[in-house]
């Protein structure tokens, strides 16, 4: 089935048996897709005739039955788990890296970032320290965008063209900072499909969660089943405006952790 746009799949860490996650909080764990599920996702896409592309490939040539595969944060599993699976299928992907996470337990080292690029992954930027960019301003915002880009390019030894917003938080001021840093695109966490006419500084993505199965994945890539998530996002966005990021996240952590019913 031809799609009316291209889904940008948003993965984070992949879960491996016997390997501790980067963080143990329930709110984080729900984004950790088991590596076996990721393999099933990619295999199903390949079997159904989809092409797995990185951000540059998609924005330069939108086409039918293509899907953009992205990872946030720079977890080591991008290299040791996802990269070999994708290489087997001839798929590409973009890893949006948080610069100051590099070298911490569970995250890639500087050398592994270069190894990831050599393995065919595209290196993107996910800020310097992973703050909500809507909560910072001035020099800090420049450090988290332009400063992060400069640092990551030195580490990776390649040009870094693509940015994704930590926590999906952005506004006009953030967009302007990303543009001024000379990125070519900015990805958000807003759900939807992207077209050739989509603003490259407001790219939507589809979040992959622990428990997402291959049938759901195919529906998402075809643009089906996204409306419910989009409606929930509108409610959450309104709550964030009313409560502010800090209080919103505190309440959400209590709910996800089962302490509020």
N, C-alpha and C positions, 0 to 999 in steps of 0.2 A: 504494500500500500504506500503510495506517495504521501509524504508529509507536507504540511503547509509551512514548515519551518524546521530548524535544526535544534535538537535538544543538546544543551551543555550539561552533562552529568557531573554532579559534584560529589566526589568521594573524599574521605579523609584517611585515617589510618585503616589498614587492613588487619584483621585479627588472625593471629597464628597460634596454633595449639602450643601451650607451654610458654608463651612469650607474654610478658606483662605489657599492658597498654601504656601509652605515654601518660595517661591520667586515668584515675579510677572512678571519678564522679559519674553518677548515673546520667547526668546531662551530656557528658562527653561520650560515654559508652554507647549511647544510642546511635551515634554517628560512626561507630566502628563496625564496618561490614566484614564478616569472616572472609578470609582469603578464598575459601572453597566456594562461597556464594559469588564472590567477584569473578572467579573462573567460570562459574555457571552463567553469570551475566554476559561476559564477553563471548563465551562459546555460543550462547543463544543468538547474540547479535550476528556473529559470523555465519552461523547456520542459516539465518534468515536473510542474509545478503546485505547486511549493513556494513558501512565502512567506518572504522574508528579513527578519528582525526584529532590533531592538536588545534589550538586556537588559531594560529597563523593560517593553517590549511583551510579552516572553515571560513574565516572572514575574507579570505582572498577568493574563495569560490564556493558559495553555498550551493548544495546540490541535494537531490532526493536520496533518501536512505543513507544519509551520513549522520553521524553522531559525534559530538565533541566530548572527549574524556578528560576530566580535570580532577586534580587532587589539591587540597588545601593543607598548608602548614609545613610540609617538608619532612614528613615522617620517614623513617628508614625503610618502612615497608614499601614505599614507592619504588625503591631500588631493588630490594631483595625479594619482593614478592610480585608486585604489579608489573615491573619492567619485563621480566622473563615471560610472563603469561602473554603480555601484549606483543612481544616480539614474535612469539610462536604464531600469532594470528596475522601478523603484518599490520597491527594497529599502532597508532601514535597517540600521545597524550601530552598534557601540559601539567607540570607540577608547580603550583604557586607556593613559594617558599617564604616563611617568616625568618628573616635573617638571624635574629638573636636566638632563635630556637636551635640553630645548628650547633652540634656538639653536645647538646643536652641528651639525657637518657631517652632512647627511643627515636631520636631525630637523626638525620644524616649529619655527617661531618662535612667539612669543606671539600675534602678529597672525594667524598661520595657524591656530592653535587656534580662535580666534573665527570665522575663515572656515570652518573645518571644521564647527563647530556650525551656522553659518548655512546650510551646504550640506545639513543634515539628519542629520549624524552626532551620536550621543550621546557626550558626553565622560565617560570613566571615569578612575579613578586606578590607576596601577601603581607607587605609592610615590614617594618623593622622589628617591632616588639608586640604586635597584635593588639593594639588598643582599639576601642571604638573610635573611629576617626571623627565622628560627629562630636565627640567630647573633647577633642584637642584642637588647638589653634596655633597660628603663628609659626614660630620656629619648629615646634614639635610636629606640626602637620607636614612641614617640609622635610624634616628628618624621616618621617614615616613613609614618605612617598619618594621624593627625589633622592634623599640620603640613602634610603633602602635600595633604590635602583643602582646607585653608584657602587655601594658595598657589594651587592649581589653580582654585579657585572665583574667586579674584581675577583670575587671568589670563583665564579663559574668560568670566567674567561670568554664569555660570549655576551652579545647584546641581549638585553632583557626588555621585551616590548609590551608585555601584558601584565595587568595588575588585577588582583581581586580584593574586595573589601572585607576586612575582618568582621565577623559577626553579621555580615551583610548590611552594615550601617553606612549610609552615605547620604549626602545632601549636595546642593549646588556648590558649596564651598569645597567639599572633598573632591568633587568632579573637576573643579578648576585646578586644584592642586595636582591631581593625577595628570591632567593635560599639560600643565606647566612642567611637570617632570619628564615630559616627552615619551610617555607610554602611548601605545597605539590603541589600546582597548582597556576597558574596566569592566570586570564581571561583578555582579551582585549576587545575593542569595534569593532574589525575587524569582518566583516560579513562572516558567513560560517557555515558549520556543522562540528562536531568533530567526529573523529573515534578513535578506540582503539590505533591506531598508531600515533595520533596527539600528538605533543609536549605538555606535561601538563603545560608548562610555556608559551604557546602561544595559549591558548584556544580562539576560536572565539565565538561570540554571535550574536544574531539577535535583533536589537533594536525595542522595541514596542513603537510606537508613538500615541499621541492623534489622533484618526481617523482610526487606524488599526482595520479592522473588522475581524470577525471569519473566513471568507473564506480565507482572506489573511494569517491569522495565520496558518491555516492548510496547505496551500501551502508552506509557509516558513518551517514548520516542516518537510515537505516531500522533502525539498531541491529545491523547485520550486520558481522562481521569485526573486532569490537572485543575479543573474548576474548583473542586472542593478545597484543595490546598490553597488556591489563590484567595478564596473567600476567608479562610482562616488567617491568612497572612494580613489581610486588610484589618481584621479585628486585632491582631497582634500589633500591627503598626500603630493603630489608634491608641492601644494601651501603652505602648512605649512613649508616645507623645505625652500622654497624661501623666504617667508615672515617672518617666525618665529611665534611662538605661539601667542605672544601678538598682533601683527599687524593683523594676520589672524583672531583672535577672535574679534577684534574691527570691522573689515570689515564685518564679518559674523553677528555680532549683528546689524549693520546698515541695512543689507539686510533683516534679519528675522524680524526686527522691522518695516520694510516698509519704511525706510528713504532713501534707495538706490533702484533704480529700474533697 
